[in-house]
Amino acid sequence: MFVRTYAGAIVGIDVAAVTVEVNIAGGGLGMYLVGLPDSAVKESEQRIRAAFENSGERMSGRKVVVSLAPADLRKEGASFDLPIAVGILAAMGRVDAGALGGTMFAGELSLDGTLKPVRGVLPMAVRARGEGLRRLVLPADNAREAAVVEGIDVLGAGSLKEVMALLNGEAEIVPAVPGAAEPFEVAAGRYEEDFADVKGQALAKRALEIAAAGGHNVLMIGAPGSGKTMLARCLPGILPPLTFSESLETTRIHSIAGRLAPGTGLMAERPFCAPHHSASVASMIGGGSNAKPGEVSLAHNGVLFLDELPEFSRNTLEALRQPLEDGQITVSRAAGSATYPSRFQLVAAMNPCKCGYLGHPTRECTCTPSAVDAYRRRISGPLLDRIDIQVEVDAVPVKEISEGGAAESSAEVGARVRKVRELQQARYAQDGIHCNAQLDAGLSKKYCPMTPEATALLHMAVERMGMSMRAYGRVVKVARTIADMDSAETIGTTHVAEAIQYRELDGKYWKG
């Protein structure tokens, strides 16, 4: 007997529809899988046989041929277990073959017949709806994640027996409801690090507030223990809450990567990724044999924190240039290529030298001039050009730590940031961008008017500091953000002067 059902294959951050065709006939024994299955798919035969036996069923004693179409698309992962199993059961006459119509299946089978969660069910639900299917049957632990997609019933089952009962009309499964029932604004108070806990560091806090208000990249330079890491971890707490579309896009990437915990719905918190400096190029930008998303994509709509920046390999750092400029990364491998969104805020931290104490008021630096130069040269000029704000983080005096008054909380700073972001979102509503950091040259010319005095100051600074055109453009965008924080339509000299101040470390540490 011949039957047909539907599954999904992950391709980048999307899912391609796969038709699962099962034919049982004479002329041999065993199960034959065709259609470019990988090892995990090929091993499904043993999982399915054991699941059948522990569910009171038995595999057909005749030849079973399973075709996964299109045949030239590689099929990966254990999510094909359930669609293959129900296809075989329908071909054996154990479930109603007519009930398979209009349904996509996904799920990994345990040997006892229970269903284990799989990755990528959110884009799978989107694809199922796009194909005109009316329902998606998958493991119960994945149901809340996929249920955010409207226009399709998401049915979460706990075992193969439950799926059989559903298809035979012997039981019903109530469609799942979306997992994000609370407002995204609630997530703003969930971050552990708070600006109120950071003593001193007024300049660094100001720089991070500007960065959050305009979506700018930041580099902090300071001695060990000066608070760079803590400041960086406070940044997500002052960023505006994820919008629904941002949450959907971020959740989709984390779903494909298998980073969502079972039972999770939409992500409500902005991601904060902090890879170790030993991270490889593939782990950073994505790759491997399956071209999975890397840290730059997992940080999409959030923060990518690179501590000890010069300790990362040169190749890894240079690989950041494309996503920092374009907001996306294309990963090409022998098995194919995939393009992932990667519009993140880069927050980097480094010491002024290898030992960390160059210029320290109480500790002596042990580095030679050549060692200091070699340490700093690990950061290339093109990468520095892509960092909008550079700020020194000095050690806080003990007296200020013990006697300092209460500092502003992240909630207070975040409230100001949200107002500025709302202004920018209204301004760029017709331009397809959300914040000042995303302005291109044409939009900068349109939305960044300056007073004649501010223009003259900027031109003088460009000549004196030897800025590149990219650095020039980033100074303009930072000045636009500072002006927005002052509710100013036109960029003035004070706004430009402060923006220029955040580029001076370039000359101090790399061009001096």
C-alpha positions in Angstrom: 0.0 0.0 0.0 1.2 3.5 -0.8 0.6 6.6 1.5 1.9 10.1 1.7 2.4 12.5 4.6 4.5 15.7 5.3 7.5 16.7 7.3 10.0 19.7 7.3 13.7 19.9 6.6 15.8 22.8 8.2 17.6 24.9 5.6 19.4 27.9 7.2 16.7 29.6 9.3 13.9 28.4 7.1 12.3 25.0 6.7 11.6 23.3 3.4 8.5 21.1 3.0 9.3 17.4 2.6 6.9 14.8 1.3 7.3 11.5 3.0 6.1 8.7 0.7 5.8 5.1 2.1 5.2 2.1 0.0 4.8 -1.5 1.4 5.0 -4.3 -1.2 6.4 -7.7 -1.7 9.8 -8.5 -3.2 12.0 -8.4 -0.1 12.4 -7.6 3.6 13.5 -4.6 5.6 13.2 -0.8 5.4 14.8 1.3 2.7 15.3 5.1 3.1 15.9 7.2 0.0 16.1 10.9 -0.5 19.6 12.0 0.8 19.0 11.1 4.5 21.9 11.7 6.9 23.1 9.3 9.6 20.5 10.4 12.1 17.7 9.8 9.6 19.1 6.5 8.5 19.2 5.4 12.2 15.4 6.1 12.5 14.7 2.5 11.4 16.0 1.1 14.7 14.2 3.7 16.8 10.9 3.2 14.9 11.1 -0.6 15.2 11.7 -0.4 19.0 9.0 2.2 19.4 6.5 0.0 17.5 7.2 -3.0 19.7 6.9 -0.9 22.9 3.6 0.6 21.6 2.0 -2.8 20.9 2.8 -2.7 17.2 5.1 -4.6 14.9 6.9 -3.5 11.7 5.6 -5.0 8.5 7.4 -8.2 7.4 7.4 -7.0 3.8 9.6 -4.6 2.0 9.1 -1.0 3.2 10.4 1.8 1.0 10.4 5.4 2.4 11.1 8.3 0.0 11.9 11.8 1.3 11.2 14.2 -1.5 12.6 16.4 -2.9 15.4 13.8 -3.4 18.2 16.4 -3.9 17.7 18.1 -0.6 19.7 16.7 2.3 17.5 15.6 5.2 19.1 15.9 8.7 18.1 15.2 12.3 15.7 12.9 14.2 12.6 15.0 13.5 11.7 12.7 10.6 11.1 9.8 13.1 7.4 10.6 13.6 6.4 11.3 10.0 8.1 8.1 8.8 6.5 6.1 11.6 2.9 7.3 11.0 3.4 6.8 7.3 4.4 3.2 7.9 1.5 2.7 10.2 -0.9 4.1 7.7 0.5 1.9 4.9 0.1 -1.1 7.2 -3.5 -0.1 7.8 -3.0 0.5 11.5 -4.1 4.2 11.3 -6.5 6.0 9.0 -4.5 7.1 6.0 -7.1 9.7 5.2 -6.3 11.5 8.5 -2.7 12.2 7.3 -4.0 14.8 4.8 -3.4 18.4 5.7 -1.0 17.5 8.5 2.7 17.9 9.0 4.5 15.8 11.5 7.8 16.3 13.5 9.3 14.5 16.4 12.0 12.2 17.6 11.0 8.8 18.8 12.4 7.3 22.0 12.7 3.5 22.1 9.7 3.2 24.4 7.5 5.2 22.0 7.5 8.6 23.7 8.2 11.7 21.7 11.3 13.8 22.3 11.5 17.5 21.4 13.3 18.6 18.3 14.7 21.9 17.0 13.3 24.2 14.4 9.6 23.8 15.1 8.8 27.5 14.9 9.9 27.9 11.3 8.3 24.5 10.7 5.0 25.8 11.7 5.5 28.8 9.4 6.2 26.5 6.5 3.3 24.2 7.3 0.9 27.2 7.2 2.6 28.4 4.0 1.9 25.0 2.4 -1.8 25.3 3.2 -1.7 22.6 5.8 -4.2 22.8 8.7 -2.3 21.3 11.6 1.1 20.3 12.9 1.6 17.3 15.2 4.8 17.4 17.2 6.2 16.6 20.7 4.3 18.2 23.6 7.5 20.0 24.8 7.6 21.9 21.4 4.0 22.8 21.3 4.1 26.2 23.0 6.9 27.4 20.8 5.1 26.5 17.5 1.8 27.8 18.7 2.7 31.4 18.2 2.1 30.9 14.5 -1.5 31.8 13.7 -3.6 30.0 11.2 -2.6 26.5 12.0 -3.5 24.1 14.8 -0.5 22.9 16.8 -1.1 19.6 18.5 1.4 18.4 21.1 1.6 14.6 21.7 3.5 12.7 24.4 3.9 9.4 22.6 3.3 7.5 19.4 0.2 5.9 21.0 -1.3 9.3 21.4 -0.7 10.2 17.8 -2.2 6.9 16.6 -5.3 7.5 18.8 -5.6 11.0 17.3 -5.4 9.8 13.7 -7.9 7.0 14.3 -10.4 9.4 15.9 -10.2 7.6 19.3 -8.8 10.7 21.2 -8.5 14.4 20.7 -5.6 16.7 21.4 -6.4 20.3 22.4 -4.4 22.8 20.2 -1.6 24.5 22.1 -1.7 28.2 22.9 1.2 30.6 22.5 3.9 30.4 25.2 4.4 34.2 25.6 1.3 35.2 27.5 2.9 38.1 29.4 3.9 41.5 28.0 7.5 41.7 26.8 8.0 44.7 29.1 8.1 42.3 32.0 11.4 41.0 30.8 13.1 44.4 31.4 13.3 43.7 35.2 14.7 40.1 34.9 18.3 40.9 34.3 20.5 40.2 37.4 23.0 43.0 36.8 21.8 46.6 37.5 23.4 49.9 37.0 22.6 50.7 40.6 25.2 48.2 41.7 28.0 49.9 39.7 29.9 52.5 41.8 31.3 55.5 39.9 32.1 55.1 36.2 29.9 58.1 35.2 31.7 58.4 31.8 31.3 54.7 31.0 27.6 54.7 32.1 27.0 57.7 29.9 28.6 56.0 26.9 26.5 52.8 27.4 23.3 54.9 27.7 24.2 56.5 24.4 25.0 53.1 22.9 21.7 51.7 24.1 19.7 54.7 22.8 21.1 54.5 19.3 22.1 50.8 19.0 25.8 51.6 18.7 28.8 49.4 19.2 31.1 50.0 22.2 34.7 49.3 23.2 35.8 49.7 26.8 39.5 49.9 27.7 40.7 49.7 31.3 42.7 47.8 33.9 41.6 44.4 35.3 38.9 44.8 37.9 37.8 48.3 36.8 34.2 47.0 36.1 34.2 46.5 32.3 32.5 43.1 32.5 29.9 44.2 34.9 29.1 47.3 32.9 28.7 45.2 29.8 26.3 42.8 31.5 24.2 45.8 32.6 23.6 46.8 29.0 20.7 44.4 28.2 18.8 45.7 31.2 18.6 49.2 29.7 17.7 48.2 26.2 14.1 48.6 25.1 12.0 45.4 25.3 11.8 43.1 22.3 8.9 43.9 19.9 6.8 41.0 18.8 8.5 40.8 15.4 11.9 40.9 17.0 11.0 38.2 19.4 9.6 36.0 16.6 12.8 36.4 14.6 15.1 35.8 17.6 13.2 32.8 18.7 13.3 31.4 15.2 17.1 31.5 15.2 17.4 29.9 18.7 14.9 27.3 17.7 17.0 26.3 14.6 20.1 26.2 16.8 18.4 24.0 19.4 19.0 26.6 22.2 15.4 26.8 23.5 14.5 24.9 26.6 11.6 22.4 26.3 8.2 24.0 26.9 9.6 27.5 25.9 7.4 29.9 24.0 8.6 33.2 22.5 11.7 34.7 23.9 11.0 37.8 25.9 14.5 38.8 26.9 17.1 40.2 24.5 19.9 37.6 24.1 23.3 38.3 25.7 26.1 36.1 24.1 29.5 36.1 25.7 31.7 33.6 23.9 35.2 32.7 25.3 38.2 34.2 23.5 39.2 30.7 22.4 36.0 30.5 20.2 36.7 29.4 16.7 35.6 31.2 13.5 32.9 28.6 12.9 31.5 28.9 16.4 31.4 32.7 16.1 29.9 33.2 12.6 28.3 29.8 12.2 29.3 26.7 10.2 30.1 23.1 10.7 28.9 20.5 8.3 25.3 21.7 8.7 26.0 25.4 8.6 24.3 26.1 11.9 24.0 29.7 13.2 26.9 31.0 15.3 27.2 33.5 18.2 26.8 36.5 15.9 23.3 35.2 14.9 22.4 34.0 18.3 23.0 37.5 19.5 20.7 39.0 16.9 18.5 41.7 18.4 20.7 41.5 21.5 24.2 42.0 22.7 27.5 40.2 21.7 30.0 40.7 24.4 33.7 40.0 23.6 35.8 40.2 26.8 39.6 40.3 26.4 39.1 41.3 22.8 42.8 41.0 21.7 42.9 37.4 22.9 40.5 36.3 20.2 42.2 35.0 17.1 42.8 37.5 14.3 40.7 35.4 11.9 37.8 35.3 14.3 37.8 39.1 14.8 38.1 39.8 11.1 35.1 37.6 10.4 33.0 40.0 12.4 33.4 42.8 9.8 30.6 41.6 7.5 27.9 41.1 10.1 28.8 44.4 11.8 28.4 46.2 8.5 25.6 44.3 6.8 23.6 42.9 9.8 23.7 39.4 8.3 26.2 36.6 7.7 26.4 34.1 4.9 27.8 30.7 5.8 28.9 28.6 2.9 29.8 24.9 3.2 30.1 22.0 0.8 26.6 20.9 1.7 25.2 24.3 0.9 25.0 27.9 2.1 22.7 29.7 4.5 22.3 33.4 5.3 21.5 34.3 9.0 20.5 37.7 10.4 23.1 39.0 12.8 22.1 42.6 13.7 23.6 42.8 17.2 25.2 45.4 19.4 28.9 44.6 19.9 30.3 45.4 23.3 34.0 44.7 23.6 36.4 45.0 26.5 40.2 44.9 26.7 43.1 45.9 28.8 45.5 48.7 27.7 48.3 46.2 27.6 49.1 42.5 28.1 49.5 42.7 31.8 46.7 45.2 32.1 48.3 47.9 34.2 49.7 50.4 31.7 48.9 53.9 33.0 47.5 52.5 36.3 47.9 54.9 39.2 49.2 52.3 41.7 50.3 49.3 39.8 53.4 49.1 37.6 53.2 47.8 34.0 55.6 45.0 33.2 55.2 45.1 29.4 57.9 46.2 27.0 56.9 48.9 24.4 57.1 46.3 21.7 54.8 43.9 23.7 52.3 46.7 24.2 52.3 47.5 20.5 52.0 43.9 19.5 49.0 43.4 21.9 47.1 46.4 20.5 47.9 45.6 16.9 45.8 42.4 17.2 42.8 44.8 16.7 42.8 45.9 13.1 41.9 49.3 11.9 38.9 48.2 9.8 37.4 46.5 13.0 38.0 49.6 15.0 36.3 51.7 12.4 33.1 49.7 13.0 33.0 50.5 16.7 31.1 53.7 17.3 32.0 54.5 20.9 35.4 54.0 22.6 35.7 54.7 26.3 38.3 54.4 29.1 37.2 52.7 32.3 39.4 53.7 35.1 39.7 51.9 38.5 37.3 53.3 41.0 38.9 54.7 44.2 38.1 52.7 47.3 36.6 55.7 49.1 34.1 56.2 46.2 33.1 52.5 46.5 32.5 52.6 50.2 31.1 56.1 50.5 29.4 56.7 47.2 25.7 57.5 47.2 23.0 55.5 45.4 23.4 55.3 41.7 20.7 55.4 39.0 19.1 52.0 38.5 18.8 50.3 35.1 15.0 50.9 35.2 15.6 54.7 35.4 18.2 54.7 32.6 16.1 52.3 30.5 13.1 54.6 30.7 15.1 57.4 29.1 16.5 55.0 26.5 13.0 53.8 25.5 11.8 57.3 24.9 14.7 58.0 22.5 14.2 54.7 20.7 10.5 55.4 20.3 11.4 58.8 18.7 13.7 57.0 16.3 11.2 54.3 15.4 8.7 57.0 14.6 11.2 58.9 12.5 12.3 55.8 10.5 8.9 54.2 10.2 9.0 54.4 6.4 12.7 53.6 6.0 12.8 50.0 7.2 15.3 50.7 10.1 14.8 51.0 13.8 17.6 53.1 15.3 20.4 55.5 14.4 23.1 52.9 14.2 21.4 51.5 11.1 21.5 54.7 9.1 23.2 54.5 5.7 24.9 57.4 4.0 21.8 58.5 2.2 19.6 58.4 5.3 22.3 60.1 7.4 22.3 63.0 4.9 18.5 63.2 5.2 18.1 62.8 9.0 21.3 64.3 10.4 21.2 68.1 9.8 24.0 70.0 11.5 24.5 73.6 12.4 27.3 75.3 10.4 29.5 75.4 13.6 29.0 71.7 14.2 29.9 70.9 10.6 33.1 72.9 10.9 34.0 71.2 14.2 33.5 67.8 12.7 35.6 68.6 9.6 38.4 69.9 11.7 38.4 66.8 13.9 38.4 64.5 10.8 41.5 66.2 9.5 43.3 66.3 12.9 42.5 62.8 13.8 42.9 61.2 10.4 39.4 59.6 10.5 38.3 57.3 7.7 35.0 57.9 6.0 33.5 55.0 7.8 34.6 56.5 11.2 33.3 59.9 10.1 29.9 58.4 9.4 29.8 56.7 12.7 30.6 59.9 14.5 27.6 61.5 12.8 25.3 58.7 13.9 26.5 58.9 17.5 26.0 62.7 17.4 22.4 62.1 16.1 21.7 59.9 19.1 23.1 62.5 21.5 21.0 65.1 19.9 17.9 62.9 20.2 18.7 62.5 23.9 18.5 66.3 24.2 15.3 66.4 22.1 17.1 68.5 19.5 16.1 68.3 15.8 19.4 69.7 14.6 22.8 68.4 15.7 24.8 71.1 17.5 28.4 71.6 18.5 28.0 70.0 21.9 26.6 66.9 20.3 29.4 66.6 17.8 32.0 67.4 20.4 30.8 64.5 22.7 30.6 62.1 19.7 34.2 63.0 18.7 35.3 62.4 22.3 34.3 58.8 21.9 36.7 58.3 19.0 39.8 59.8 20.7 41.1 56.4 22.1 41.7 55.4 18.5 44.4 57.9 18.2 45.7 57.4 21.8 46.1 53.7 21.6 46.6 52.8 17.9 47.9 55.9 16.1 50.0 57.5 18.8 
